[in-house]
Amino acid sequence: MTAVVLGAGGQVGRALTRRFPDALALTRADLDGGDPAAVAAHDWAGVDLVVNAAAWTAVDAAQDPANHAAVRAVNVDGVGALADAARAHGFLLVHFSTEYVFDGTHPGPIPEDAPVHPLSVYGQSKADGDALVTALDRHLLLRTTWVVGEGRNFVRTMAGLADRGVGPSVVADQVGRPTLADDLAAAVDHLVDAGLTGTYNVTCGGEPASWADVAEVVFAARGRDPQDVRRVSTAEYTADKPDLAPRPLNSVLDLAKLEATGYSPRDWRAAVQAHLTTTG
């Protein structure tokens, strides 16, 4: 199988290049996913699989009107060019989505077929890009949450605060599950190897938790008292931060469809502990 990883320099892209060492790894410098003309002009002949990890993921910055065109270039227009290439050349397109396409009001874990209702510019851009992918006859759309890999992420931030003796205020009423980038890459491998297509929720497993719960796990792993994490509501946290994008309160994705394929996600607590051990 001839595979290409687009967005190979990001957290998910790095994990994918480890998982698919024979794939052609294209960073933004190699092929800009936000340049539809460049995507269309790329030579896709002979490619069997494209895993698209290129995305605008700066959720708050996406709210700035000055960034709207750039957000849509990467998350919508570039995705459309990839979908057109997949249609023309017959490769399987794997694309990543997010719980931000939902409004967080669903009671309980959110299934793959729940109606989308984004709250933010970022969420709307992802929903629009998703629609272009799911219009393909053959595709894999993987929705994920709270990604942790190599680079800037919540776990790394909390570990740094813990090491510096800081006691942060962390939201306790937004609930979901962290997803390790390596676990996401492993799920891609599993689903592609099984010849499956369609939309799947992919996160780590275990009991859902709040951001504050995750922070407490990180603090404990760093030898800090978990009670040094101050638990606050979303309303409290955002009161003096008008530029923040709205977040869904419920980010818990239903994993039943994924588990039915024979893939068993790691418990998020074990995954986060292992990540902290290996990354220092």
C-alpha positions as CSV (number, residue, x, y, z in Angstrom):
1,M,0.0,0.0,0.0
2,T,1.3,3.4,-1.0
3,A,0.4,5.8,1.8
4,V,0.7,9.6,2.4
5,V,0.5,11.4,5.7
6,L,-0.4,15.1,5.3
7,G,0.3,17.4,8.2
8,A,3.1,15.2,9.3
9,G,4.7,17.9,11.6
10,G,1.8,18.1,14.1
11,Q,0.9,16.0,17.1
12,V,-1.2,13.5,15.2
13,G,1.0,13.6,12.1
14,R,4.1,12.6,14.1
15,A,2.3,9.7,15.7
16,L,1.1,8.6,12.2
17,T,4.5,8.7,10.7
18,R,5.7,6.4,13.5
19,R,2.8,4.1,13.0
20,F,3.2,4.1,9.1
21,P,7.0,4.4,8.7
22,D,6.8,3.6,5.0
23,A,4.4,6.4,4.3
24,L,5.4,9.6,2.5
25,A,5.3,12.2,5.3
26,L,4.4,15.6,4.1
27,T,4.7,18.6,6.5
28,R,3.1,22.0,5.8
29,A,6.4,23.1,4.2
30,D,6.1,20.1,1.8
31,L,2.5,20.6,1.0
32,D,0.3,23.2,2.5
33,G,-3.1,21.8,3.3
34,G,-4.5,25.3,3.3
35,D,-3.6,25.8,-0.3
36,P,-6.3,24.0,-2.4
37,A,-4.4,24.7,-5.6
38,A,-1.3,23.1,-4.3
39,V,-3.3,20.1,-3.0
40,A,-5.0,19.7,-6.4
41,A,-1.7,20.0,-8.3
42,H,0.1,17.4,-6.2
43,D,0.9,14.1,-7.9
44,W,-1.5,11.6,-6.3
45,A,-1.0,8.9,-9.0
46,G,-0.5,5.5,-7.5
47,V,-1.4,6.6,-3.9
48,D,-3.7,4.1,-2.1
49,L,-4.2,5.9,1.2
50,V,-4.0,9.5,2.4
51,V,-4.3,10.3,6.1
52,N,-5.0,14.0,6.5
53,A,-3.7,15.3,9.8
54,A,-3.5,18.9,8.5
55,A,-5.9,21.2,10.3
56,W,-6.3,24.6,11.9
57,T,-6.7,23.6,15.6
58,A,-6.2,27.0,17.4
59,V,-9.8,27.1,18.5
60,D,-9.7,30.5,20.1
61,A,-7.7,32.2,17.4
62,A,-10.2,30.9,14.9
63,Q,-12.8,33.3,16.4
64,D,-10.8,36.3,15.2
65,P,-12.4,37.6,12.0
66,A,-8.8,38.2,10.7
67,N,-8.3,34.5,10.7
68,H,-11.6,33.2,9.3
69,A,-10.3,32.9,5.7
70,A,-7.2,31.0,6.9
71,V,-9.3,28.7,9.1
72,R,-11.6,27.8,6.2
73,A,-8.7,27.4,3.8
74,V,-7.2,24.5,5.8
75,N,-10.3,23.0,7.4
76,V,-12.7,23.3,4.4
77,D,-11.1,24.3,1.1
78,G,-8.0,22.2,1.4
79,V,-10.2,19.2,2.5
80,G,-12.4,19.7,-0.5
81,A,-9.4,19.6,-2.8
82,L,-8.3,16.4,-1.1
83,A,-11.7,14.9,-1.5
84,D,-11.7,15.8,-5.2
85,A,-8.3,14.1,-5.5
86,A,-9.6,11.0,-3.8
87,R,-12.5,10.9,-6.2
88,A,-10.2,11.3,-9.2
89,H,-7.5,8.9,-8.1
90,G,-9.4,6.3,-6.0
91,F,-7.4,6.5,-2.8
92,L,-8.9,6.1,0.6
93,L,-9.1,9.4,2.5
94,V,-8.8,9.3,6.3
95,H,-9.7,12.6,7.9
96,F,-10.0,13.7,11.5
97,S,-12.9,15.5,13.1
98,T,-13.8,16.8,16.5
99,E,-16.5,17.0,19.2
100,Y,-16.6,20.7,18.5
101,V,-19.0,19.9,15.6
102,F,-21.5,19.3,18.4
103,D,-23.0,21.7,20.9
104,G,-22.4,19.5,24.0
105,T,-26.1,19.2,25.0
106,H,-26.5,15.5,24.0
107,P,-27.5,13.5,27.0
108,G,-24.8,10.9,27.5
109,P,-22.1,9.7,25.1
110,I,-22.5,11.2,21.6
111,P,-23.0,8.7,18.8
112,E,-21.6,9.0,15.3
113,D,-24.9,9.9,13.7
114,A,-25.8,12.7,16.1
115,P,-26.8,15.9,14.3
116,V,-24.0,18.5,14.2
117,H,-24.5,21.9,15.8
118,P,-21.2,23.8,16.2
119,L,-20.8,26.6,18.7
120,S,-17.6,28.1,17.3
121,V,-15.9,29.2,14.0
122,Y,-13.5,26.3,14.4
123,G,-16.4,23.8,15.0
124,Q,-18.3,25.1,11.9
125,S,-15.2,24.8,9.7
126,K,-14.7,21.2,10.8
127,A,-18.3,20.3,10.2
128,D,-18.2,21.8,6.7
129,G,-15.0,19.9,5.9
130,D,-16.5,16.7,7.3
131,A,-19.4,17.0,4.9
132,L,-17.0,17.1,1.9
133,V,-15.3,13.9,3.1
134,T,-18.4,12.0,3.9
135,A,-19.7,12.7,0.4
136,L,-17.0,10.3,-0.9
137,D,-18.0,6.7,-1.5
138,R,-14.8,5.5,0.4
139,H,-13.6,7.5,3.4
140,L,-12.8,7.2,7.1
141,L,-13.9,10.1,9.2
142,L,-12.6,9.8,12.7
143,R,-13.9,12.1,15.5
144,T,-11.7,12.5,18.4
145,T,-11.3,14.7,21.5
146,W,-8.6,16.3,23.8
147,V,-5.6,15.1,21.8
148,V,-2.3,14.6,23.6
149,G,0.9,14.1,21.7
150,E,4.3,15.7,20.9
151,G,3.8,19.4,21.1
152,R,1.5,21.9,22.9
153,N,-1.4,20.2,24.7
154,F,-3.2,20.3,28.0
155,V,-1.3,17.5,29.7
156,R,2.1,19.1,28.8
157,T,0.8,22.5,30.1
158,M,-0.4,21.0,33.4
159,A,2.8,19.1,33.9
160,G,4.8,22.3,33.4
161,L,2.6,24.2,35.9
162,A,3.0,21.4,38.4
163,D,6.7,21.4,38.0
164,R,6.9,25.1,38.6
165,G,4.8,25.0,41.7
166,V,1.8,26.8,40.2
167,G,-1.8,26.0,41.3
168,P,-4.0,26.5,38.2
169,S,-7.8,27.1,38.0
170,V,-9.2,24.4,35.7
171,V,-12.7,23.9,34.3
172,A,-14.6,21.1,36.1
173,D,-17.9,21.1,34.1
174,Q,-16.7,20.2,30.6
175,V,-16.5,16.5,30.4
176,G,-14.8,14.2,27.9
177,R,-11.8,11.9,27.5
178,P,-8.2,12.6,26.5
179,T,-6.9,10.8,23.4
180,L,-3.2,10.0,23.0
181,A,-2.0,10.7,19.4
182,D,-0.4,7.3,19.4
183,D,-3.7,5.7,20.2
184,L,-5.4,7.6,17.4
185,A,-2.7,6.4,15.0
186,A,-3.2,2.8,16.2
187,A,-6.9,3.1,15.5
188,V,-6.3,4.3,12.0
189,D,-4.0,1.3,11.4
190,H,-6.7,-1.0,12.8
191,L,-9.6,0.4,10.8
192,V,-7.6,0.6,7.5
193,D,-6.2,-2.9,7.9
194,A,-9.8,-4.2,8.5
195,G,-10.9,-2.5,5.3
196,L,-13.6,-0.4,7.1
197,T,-15.0,2.9,6.0
198,G,-17.4,5.4,7.3
199,T,-17.5,7.6,10.5
200,Y,-16.1,6.4,13.8
201,N,-15.6,8.0,17.2
202,V,-12.0,7.4,18.4
203,T,-10.8,8.4,21.9
204,C,-9.2,6.8,24.8
205,G,-11.5,4.7,27.0
206,G,-12.4,4.8,30.6
207,E,-14.7,6.8,32.7
208,P,-15.4,10.3,31.3
209,A,-13.7,13.1,33.2
210,S,-13.5,16.9,33.4
211,W,-10.5,19.0,32.5
212,A,-9.9,19.4,36.2
213,D,-9.9,15.6,36.7
214,V,-7.2,15.3,34.1
215,A,-5.2,18.1,35.6
216,E,-5.4,16.3,39.0
217,V,-4.1,13.1,37.5
218,V,-1.1,15.0,36.0
219,F,-0.4,16.8,39.3
220,A,-0.4,13.5,41.2
221,A,1.9,12.0,38.7
222,R,4.3,14.9,39.2
223,G,4.2,14.5,43.0
224,R,1.9,17.4,43.6
225,D,-1.2,17.4,45.7
226,P,-4.2,17.1,43.3
227,Q,-6.0,19.6,45.5
228,D,-3.6,22.3,44.3
229,V,-5.8,22.3,41.2
230,R,-8.6,24.8,41.8
231,R,-11.9,23.5,40.2
232,V,-14.0,26.2,38.5
233,S,-17.0,26.4,36.3
234,T,-16.8,27.4,32.6
235,A,-18.7,30.6,33.5
236,E,-16.1,31.4,36.2
237,Y,-13.1,30.6,33.9
238,T,-14.4,32.6,30.9
239,A,-15.8,35.6,32.8
240,D,-12.7,37.8,32.1
241,K,-11.8,36.1,28.7
242,P,-14.3,37.4,26.1
243,D,-12.2,36.2,23.2
244,L,-12.4,32.5,24.1
245,A,-14.4,30.3,21.7
246,P,-17.4,28.5,23.3
247,R,-16.8,24.9,24.2
248,P,-19.3,22.0,24.4
249,L,-19.9,20.9,28.0
250,N,-20.3,17.3,26.9
251,S,-17.4,16.0,24.8
252,V,-17.9,12.3,25.6
253,L,-18.0,10.3,22.4
254,D,-19.7,6.9,22.2
255,L,-17.1,4.3,21.5
256,A,-19.5,1.3,20.9
257,K,-19.1,1.3,17.1
258,L,-15.3,1.4,17.4
259,E,-15.2,-1.4,20.0
260,A,-17.5,-3.5,17.8
261,T,-14.7,-3.6,15.2
262,G,-12.4,-5.4,17.7
263,Y,-10.5,-2.3,18.8
264,S,-10.2,-1.8,22.6
265,P,-9.1,1.8,23.5
266,R,-6.7,2.2,26.4
267,D,-8.1,3.8,29.6
268,W,-7.2,7.5,29.4
269,R,-5.7,7.5,32.9
270,A,-3.2,4.7,32.0
271,A,-2.5,6.4,28.7
272,V,-1.8,9.8,30.3
273,Q,0.4,8.2,32.9
274,A,2.4,6.3,30.2
275,H,2.8,9.5,28.2
276,L,4.1,11.4,31.2
277,T,6.6,8.6,31.9
278,T,7.9,8.5,28.4
279,T,8.0,12.2,27.7
280,G,9.4,13.4,31.1
